[in-house]
Amino acid sequence: MNRYIFSILTIAIASMATTASANPDGQQLFNSKCLMCHSLDQKKMGPSVKSMSTDPDSLRTIITMGKGMMPAYEKKLSGAEIDMLVDYLIANQ
């Protein structure tokens, strides 16, 4: 019985570690998807994070649907990833 419980716990812990590494955090997403056009405090091709809207719904809509030169990410990122990006942007304003 103890060996069975140990096996289940081992599988559960390994599964949680895989899930965590498969879901990057907001900073990782920003660095891989946004940094080429945006920086935290200086204008690049797009506005700096510090000059962006602080309204989460506006940010979510712009990331999802795009705006101007900003491409839409609705088919490139999951809803959870977009939420992580929004949280990261707001936390860094």
TORLUM-198296 format. One record per residue: residue number from 1; y, x, z of N, C-alpha, C in turn. Coordinates in steps of 0.1 Angstrom, whole numbers. Layout:
BEGIN
<atom i="NUM" n_north="Y" n_east="X" n_up="Z" ca_north="Y" ca_east="X" ca_up="Z" c_north="Y" c_east="X" c_up="Z"/>
...
END
This chain:
BEGIN
<atom i="1" n_north="-12" n_east="8" n_up="0" ca_north="0" ca_east="0" ca_up="0" c_north="13" c_east="9" c_up="0"/>
<atom i="2" n_north="13" n_east="19" n_up="8" ca_north="25" ca_east="28" ca_up="9" c_north="27" c_east="35" c_up="-4"/>
<atom i="3" n_north="17" n_east="39" n_up="-11" ca_north="18" ca_east="46" ca_up="-24" c_north="24" c_east="36" c_up="-34"/>
<atom i="4" n_north="20" n_east="23" n_up="-34" ca_north="25" ca_east="13" ca_up="-43" c_north="40" c_east="11" c_up="-40"/>
<atom i="5" n_north="44" n_east="10" n_up="-28" ca_north="59" ca_east="8" ca_up="-25" c_north="66" c_east="21" c_up="-29"/>
<atom i="6" n_north="61" n_east="32" n_up="-27" ca_north="68" ca_east="45" ca_up="-31" c_north="70" c_east="45" c_up="-46"/>
<atom i="7" n_north="59" n_east="41" n_up="-53" ca_north="60" ca_east="41" ca_up="-68" c_north="71" c_east="31" c_up="-73"/>
<atom i="8" n_north="72" n_east="20" n_up="-67" ca_north="82" ca_east="10" ca_up="-71" c_north="96" c_east="15" c_up="-68"/>
<atom i="9" n_north="98" n_east="21" n_up="-56" ca_north="111" ca_east="27" ca_up="-52" c_north="115" c_east="38" c_up="-62"/>
<atom i="10" n_north="105" n_east="46" n_up="-65" ca_north="108" ca_east="58" ca_up="-74" c_north="113" c_east="52" c_up="-88"/>
<atom i="11" n_north="106" n_east="42" n_up="-93" ca_north="109" ca_east="37" ca_up="-106" c_north="123" c_east="30" c_up="-105"/>
<atom i="12" n_north="126" n_east="23" n_up="-94" ca_north="139" ca_east="16" ca_up="-93" c_north="150" c_east="26" c_up="-92"/>
<atom i="13" n_north="148" n_east="37" n_up="-85" ca_north="159" ca_east="47" ca_up="-84" c_north="161" c_east="54" c_up="-97"/>
<atom i="14" n_north="150" n_east="57" n_up="-104" ca_north="152" ca_east="64" ca_up="-117" c_north="159" c_east="54" c_up="-127"/>
<atom i="15" n_north="156" n_east="42" n_up="-126" ca_north="162" ca_east="32" ca_up="-135" c_north="177" c_east="31" c_up="-132"/>
<atom i="16" n_north="181" n_east="31" n_up="-119" ca_north="195" ca_east="30" ca_up="-115" c_north="203" c_east="42" c_up="-120"/>
<atom i="17" n_north="197" n_east="54" n_up="-120" ca_north="203" ca_east="66" ca_up="-124" c_north="205" c_east="66" c_up="-139"/>
<atom i="18" n_north="195" n_east="61" n_up="-147" ca_north="197" ca_east="60" ca_up="-161" c_north="208" c_east="50" c_up="-165"/>
<atom i="19" n_north="208" n_east="39" n_up="-158" ca_north="219" ca_east="29" ca_up="-160" c_north="233" c_east="34" c_up="-158"/>
<atom i="20" n_north="234" n_east="41" n_up="-147" ca_north="247" ca_east="47" ca_up="-143" c_north="252" c_east="57" c_up="-154"/>
<atom i="21" n_north="243" n_east="65" n_up="-159" ca_north="247" ca_east="75" ca_up="-169" c_north="249" c_east="69" c_up="-182"/>
<atom i="22" n_north="243" n_east="57" n_up="-185" ca_north="245" ca_east="50" ca_up="-198" c_north="258" c_east="42" c_up="-198"/>
<atom i="23" n_north="264" n_east="40" n_up="-187" ca_north="277" ca_east="33" ca_up="-186" c_north="288" c_east="42" c_up="-181"/>
<atom i="24" n_north="295" n_east="48" n_up="-191" ca_north="305" ca_east="58" ca_up="-187" c_north="317" c_east="50" c_up="-179"/>
<atom i="25" n_north="324" n_east="58" n_up="-171" ca_north="335" ca_east="51" ca_up="-164" c_north="347" c_east="51" c_up="-173"/>
<atom i="26" n_north="358" n_east="44" n_up="-168" ca_north="370" ca_east="43" ca_up="-176" c_north="376" c_east="56" c_up="-181"/>
<atom i="27" n_north="376" n_east="66" n_up="-172" ca_north="382" ca_east="79" ca_up="-177" c_north="374" c_east="85" c_up="-188"/>
<atom i="28" n_north="361" n_east="84" n_up="-187" ca_north="352" ca_east="90" ca_up="-198" c_north="355" c_east="82" c_up="-211"/>
<atom i="29" n_north="356" n_east="69" n_up="-210" ca_north="359" ca_east="61" ca_up="-222" c_north="372" c_east="64" c_up="-228"/>
<atom i="30" n_north="382" n_east="65" n_up="-219" ca_north="396" ca_east="69" ca_up="-224" c_north="395" c_east="82" c_up="-231"/>
<atom i="31" n_north="389" n_east="92" n_up="-225" ca_north="388" ca_east="105" ca_up="-231" c_north="381" c_east="105" c_up="-244"/>
<atom i="32" n_north="371" n_east="97" n_up="-245" ca_north="363" ca_east="97" ca_up="-258" c_north="369" c_east="88" c_up="-269"/>
<atom i="33" n_north="375" n_east="77" n_up="-265" ca_north="380" ca_east="67" ca_up="-274" c_north="395" c_east="67" c_up="-277"/>
<atom i="34" n_north="403" n_east="71" n_up="-267" ca_north="417" ca_east="68" ca_up="-267" c_north="426" c_east="81" c_up="-268"/>
<atom i="35" n_north="421" n_east="91" n_up="-262" ca_north="429" ca_east="103" ca_up="-260" c_north="434" c_east="109" c_up="-273"/>
<atom i="36" n_north="427" n_east="107" n_up="-284" ca_north="432" ca_east="112" ca_up="-297" c_north="446" c_east="106" c_up="-301"/>
<atom i="37" n_north="449" n_east="94" n_up="-296" ca_north="461" ca_east="87" ca_up="-299" c_north="471" c_east="85" c_up="-287"/>
<atom i="38" n_north="465" n_east="85" n_up="-275" ca_north="473" ca_east="82" ca_up="-263" c_north="471" c_east="93" c_up="-253"/>
<atom i="39" n_north="482" n_east="95" n_up="-245" ca_north="481" ca_east="104" ca_up="-233" c_north="486" c_east="96" c_up="-221"/>
<atom i="40" n_north="484" n_east="102" n_up="-210" ca_north="488" ca_east="95" ca_up="-198" c_north="504" c_east="93" c_up="-197"/>
<atom i="41" n_north="511" n_east="104" n_up="-200" ca_north="525" ca_east="104" ca_up="-198" c_north="534" c_east="108" c_up="-210"/>
<atom i="42" n_north="528" n_east="111" n_up="-221" ca_north="536" ca_east="115" ca_up="-233" c_north="532" c_east="107" c_up="-245"/>
<atom i="43" n_north="542" n_east="103" n_up="-253" ca_north="538" ca_east="96" ca_up="-265" c_north="531" c_east="105" c_up="-275"/>
<atom i="44" n_north="520" n_east="100" n_up="-280" ca_north="514" ca_east="107" ca_up="-291" c_north="515" c_east="98" c_up="-303"/>
<atom i="45" n_north="505" n_east="96" n_up="-310" ca_north="505" ca_east="86" ca_up="-321" c_north="508" c_east="72" c_up="-316"/>
<atom i="46" n_north="502" n_east="69" n_up="-304" ca_north="504" ca_east="56" ca_up="-298" c_north="512" c_east="59" c_up="-285"/>
<atom i="47" n_north="515" n_east="48" n_up="-278" ca_north="523" ca_east="49" ca_up="-266" c_north="515" c_east="56" c_up="-255"/>
<atom i="48" n_north="523" n_east="62" n_up="-245" ca_north="516" ca_east="68" ca_up="-233" c_north="511" c_east="56" c_up="-224"/>
<atom i="49" n_north="501" n_east="59" n_up="-216" ca_north="496" ca_east="50" ca_up="-207" c_north="507" c_east="45" c_up="-197"/>
<atom i="50" n_north="516" n_east="54" n_up="-193" ca_north="526" ca_east="50" ca_up="-184" c_north="536" c_east="40" c_up="-190"/>
<atom i="51" n_north="537" n_east="39" n_up="-203" ca_north="546" ca_east="30" ca_up="-209" c_north="540" c_east="17" c_up="-214"/>
<atom i="52" n_north="527" n_east="16" n_up="-212" ca_north="519" ca_east="4" ca_up="-216" c_north="522" c_east="-8" c_up="-206"/>
<atom i="53" n_north="518" n_east="-19" n_up="-211" ca_north="519" ca_east="-31" ca_up="-202" c_north="510" c_east="-29" c_up="-190"/>
<atom i="54" n_north="514" n_east="-36" n_up="-179" ca_north="506" ca_east="-36" ca_up="-167" c_north="498" c_east="-49" c_up="-166"/>
<atom i="55" n_north="500" n_east="-57" n_up="-176" ca_north="492" ca_east="-70" ca_up="-175" c_north="478" c_east="-68" c_up="-181"/>
<atom i="56" n_north="468" n_east="-70" n_up="-172" ca_north="454" ca_east="-68" ca_up="-177" c_north="450" c_east="-76" c_up="-189"/>
<atom i="57" n_north="455" n_east="-89" n_up="-189" ca_north="451" ca_east="-97" ca_up="-201" c_north="457" c_east="-92" c_up="-214"/>
<atom i="58" n_north="469" n_east="-87" n_up="-214" ca_north="475" ca_east="-81" ca_up="-226" c_north="468" c_east="-69" c_up="-230"/>
<atom i="59" n_north="465" n_east="-60" n_up="-221" ca_north="457" ca_east="-48" ca_up="-224" c_north="444" c_east="-51" c_up="-230"/>
<atom i="60" n_north="437" n_east="-60" n_up="-223" ca_north="424" ca_east="-64" ca_up="-228" c_north="424" c_east="-70" c_up="-242"/>
<atom i="61" n_north="434" n_east="-78" n_up="-245" ca_north="436" ca_east="-84" ca_up="-258" c_north="439" c_east="-73" c_up="-269"/>
<atom i="62" n_north="448" n_east="-64" n_up="-266" ca_north="451" ca_east="-53" ca_up="-275" c_north="439" c_east="-44" c_up="-278"/>
<atom i="63" n_north="432" n_east="-41" n_up="-267" ca_north="420" ca_east="-32" ca_up="-269" c_north="409" c_east="-40" c_up="-278"/>
<atom i="64" n_north="408" n_east="-52" n_up="-275" ca_north="397" ca_east="-60" ca_up="-281" c_north="401" c_east="-63" c_up="-296"/>
<atom i="65" n_north="413" n_east="-68" n_up="-298" ca_north="417" ca_east="-73" ca_up="-311" c_north="425" c_east="-63" c_up="-320"/>
<atom i="66" n_north="431" n_east="-52" n_up="-313" ca_north="439" ca_east="-43" ca_up="-320" c_north="453" c_east="-48" c_up="-321"/>
<atom i="67" n_north="462" n_east="-39" n_up="-325" ca_north="476" ca_east="-43" ca_up="-327" c_north="483" c_east="-32" c_up="-334"/>
<atom i="68" n_north="490" n_east="-36" n_up="-345" ca_north="497" ca_east="-25" ca_up="-353" c_north="486" c_east="-15" c_up="-359"/>
<atom i="69" n_north="489" n_east="-3" n_up="-356" ca_north="480" ca_east="8" ca_up="-360" c_north="467" c_east="9" c_up="-351"/>
<atom i="70" n_north="468" n_east="3" n_up="-340" ca_north="457" ca_east="3" ca_up="-330" c_north="445" c_east="-5" c_up="-336"/>
<atom i="71" n_north="433" n_east="1" n_up="-338" ca_north="422" ca_east="-6" ca_up="-343" c_north="416" c_east="-15" c_up="-332"/>
<atom i="72" n_north="409" n_east="-26" n_up="-336" ca_north="402" ca_east="-35" ca_up="-327" c_north="389" c_east="-28" c_up="-322"/>
<atom i="73" n_north="386" n_east="-29" n_up="-310" ca_north="374" ca_east="-23" ca_up="-304" c_north="364" c_east="-33" c_up="-300"/>
<atom i="74" n_north="365" n_east="-46" n_up="-304" ca_north="356" ca_east="-56" ca_up="-299" c_north="342" c_east="-54" c_up="-304"/>
<atom i="75" n_north="340" n_east="-47" n_up="-315" ca_north="326" ca_east="-45" ca_up="-320" c_north="322" c_east="-31" c_up="-317"/>
<atom i="76" n_north="331" n_east="-23" n_up="-311" ca_north="327" ca_east="-9" ca_up="-308" c_north="325" c_east="-7" c_up="-293"/>
<atom i="77" n_north="330" n_east="-16" n_up="-284" ca_north="329" ca_east="-14" ca_up="-270" c_north="324" c_east="-28" c_up="-264"/>
<atom i="78" n_north="316" n_east="-27" n_up="-254" ca_north="312" ca_east="-39" ca_up="-247" c_north="324" c_east="-45" c_up="-239"/>
<atom i="79" n_north="322" n_east="-57" n_up="-234" ca_north="332" ca_east="-63" ca_up="-226" c_north="334" c_east="-56" c_up="-213"/>
<atom i="80" n_north="323" n_east="-51" n_up="-207" ca_north="323" ca_east="-43" ca_up="-195" c_north="331" c_east="-30" c_up="-197"/>
<atom i="81" n_north="329" n_east="-23" n_up="-209" ca_north="336" ca_east="-11" ca_up="-212" c_north="351" c_east="-13" c_up="-213"/>
<atom i="82" n_north="354" n_east="-24" n_up="-220" ca_north="368" ca_east="-28" ca_up="-221" c_north="375" c_east="-30" c_up="-208"/>
<atom i="83" n_north="367" n_east="-37" n_up="-199" ca_north="372" ca_east="-39" ca_up="-185" c_north="374" c_east="-26" c_up="-178"/>
<atom i="84" n_north="365" n_east="-17" n_up="-180" ca_north="367" ca_east="-4" ca_up="-173" c_north="379" c_east="4" c_up="-178"/>
<atom i="85" n_north="381" n_east="3" n_up="-192" ca_north="393" ca_east="9" ca_up="-197" c_north="406" c_east="3" c_up="-192"/>
<atom i="86" n_north="406" n_east="-11" n_up="-191" ca_north="418" ca_east="-18" ca_up="-186" c_north="420" c_east="-13" c_up="-171"/>
<atom i="87" n_north="410" n_east="-13" n_up="-163" ca_north="411" ca_east="-8" ca_up="-149" c_north="417" c_east="6" c_up="-149"/>
<atom i="88" n_north="412" n_east="15" n_up="-157" ca_north="416" ca_east="29" ca_up="-158" c_north="431" c_east="29" c_up="-162"/>
<atom i="89" n_north="435" n_east="22" n_up="-172" ca_north="449" ca_east="22" ca_up="-177" c_north="458" c_east="17" c_up="-166"/>
<atom i="90" n_north="455" n_east="6" n_up="-159" ca_north="464" ca_east="1" ca_up="-148" c_north="464" c_east="11" c_up="-137"/>
<atom i="91" n_north="453" n_east="17" n_up="-133" ca_north="453" ca_east="26" ca_up="-122" c_north="461" c_east="39" c_up="-125"/>
<atom i="92" n_north="464" n_east="42" n_up="-137" ca_north="471" ca_east="54" ca_up="-141" c_north="485" c_east="52" c_up="-146"/>
<atom i="93" n_north="490" n_east="40" n_up="-143" ca_north="504" ca_east="37" ca_up="-147" c_north="514" c_east="40" c_up="-136"/>
END
